[in-house]
Amino acid sequence: MELLIQLAIIAAKVIGLTFLIVLPLVPISVYFERRFSAIIQDRVGPNRVGIPLTLLGGKKDISFFGLVQPMADGLKLFLKEDFTPVHVRKAYFWLAPALVIVPSLITVCVVPFGSSIGFTGEEVKLVIADLDVGPLFVFAIASLSVYGITLAGWSSNSKYPFVGGVRSTAQMISYEIALGLSIIPVLLYYGDLNLSNIVEHQAKHGWLLLPLWGHDADHTLVSKLLFWIPAFIAFLIFTVSIFAETNRMPFDLPECETELVGGYHTEYSSMKFAMFFMGEYAAMVIGSAMIITLFLGGWSLGFGSDAFISGLAIGGFKIGGLIHLAIFMAKLVAFILFFILVRWTVPRFRYDQLMRLGWVIFFEAALINVFLAALVIAAPQLGTVITVVGAVLLVIVSAALLWVLRASEPKAAPNYGLLGSN
Amino acid sequence: MPVVKVKRPELAAGEKVYLGAIVKGFFITMKHAFDSLRGKTRGADTLKSSGLGATMQFPEQRWDDQMPEYYRGAPTLVTDEQGRERCVSCQLCEFICPPKAIRIEPGEIPNDDAWAKVEKRPKEFDIDMTRCIYCGMCEEVCPEQAIFLRKDYLITGGSRAEMVHDKKKLYEIGGVRVGLVNKWNELK
């Protein structure tokens, strides 16, 4: 009986968090993408599709600002012909879309969506699997989705998808290292890999990027503000790497429409295409969730109000977790809007620029940042002399790296224009 | 003329970092977003914007009052002030029509009719609007000034048959044109 209840709770969490929260966020973010980009470009965007009451004899349609548009799009994709070209390698061609969407949905399971609900003593954490290796699990699984893209590109047996798939591979290699290294400072600071604990720590002692409350002897304001610098660098590198990881705009080289037709999904149609689409947006949702969880306080409202919210109860049933869930969703939507803003602001990087940014700049910056963070954390125990020596060393290493960066820059041949050919 | 070598501008350190430019870009896109939400997009007034961006939202808002005099919409048949159909079914328009959209079946006017002197009028006059290219040649060629391009542009239909305008429909859209040629009017 005990086991059955446990299983029921797990099933409820999986269904509730994956299918009622993350998957609906996909069409919602598609809708936001289209409306927000329209507004940025002085257009209107899809604002018509709603409930067609006139078909049922009503006077007027209800449009809900076009919120039903993604559903109409989904229906369209369902009803389209699922065409498999003859020249593809069928098994892999069919496998690839699943390999893109499944990793994104698996990573949902370690994201803490809220604190906990239930009766006192019988509380249920709003996270599917409370793993002690949270971020590592996310990296391990999320990077698998590249196989889907590469496989799609290769199995399509057609040149543009192939180039897209190869690009995706190279892009992953350039960014995965920076992605992993950039959060080492954060993990050093928390001393924990459990995402729920990390969020609870932030609720108590201030978000990593907003450490303004919950000071005590172990977490003084000065130390937290000092750590803000490496934390911000880590945030920057991590965010940019997540953009690359999710193939979002400045780094959407595997599918750039302007040069590769559609990239890796050129040969796909109907629901197989829709699965790539969903996988991409689900990855974006999970990426935003990771950034929020690690740097922006996860589900916590901040300013010391979280203990109060957690304690809220109706007739002994604690509902604080649901409020935290709402806060988390608000942050998530805000960050997705930021993703969209970036997409419609920053032009696509050229291929060599992307590799250079990954290998030459972010890799080194992340390494130095690890050093800096360790120094900031260890400074109170090390004493002044060693700290200063460490700081000097850090400066020397950074300067050396900068010098190497400059020296390794290819000398541009002087451009004489037409005169050069004379 | 001596050759002037133009030096390429060097990027300053701040420009090389690229982040500043990105932030600047965010401000530009957000400015556009706020402007279009407030209906203050550049050119929103002259483009008759709906209040969101520079876009006019069509079925509710129309451009009709802005149309120029020479706008070429649906070709139609017109009657004169006595209610006589101007068309004498000479079929010039049928033969000039580049996409062959017009089909006329001429008919005689019976002797007891008030306009028996005119002799002919169309029995059938169909314009296939799926073929019509709105070139206006029919209007130009018509010796009786019976066919005109009106400003109607919303020609829709659920089937091909619906898209063929017959004589009744053409007179309905066309209406009456007063005071053009009056060669059949003996009173004048």
Interface residues (C-beta under 8 A of the other chain):
Chain A: F36 A38 I39 I40 Q41 D42 R43 V44 N47 L341 V342 W344 T345 V346 N415 L419
Chain B: V3 R8 I22 G25 F26 I28 T29 M30 H32 A33 D35 S36 L37 T41 R42 S50 L52 G53 A54 T55 Q57
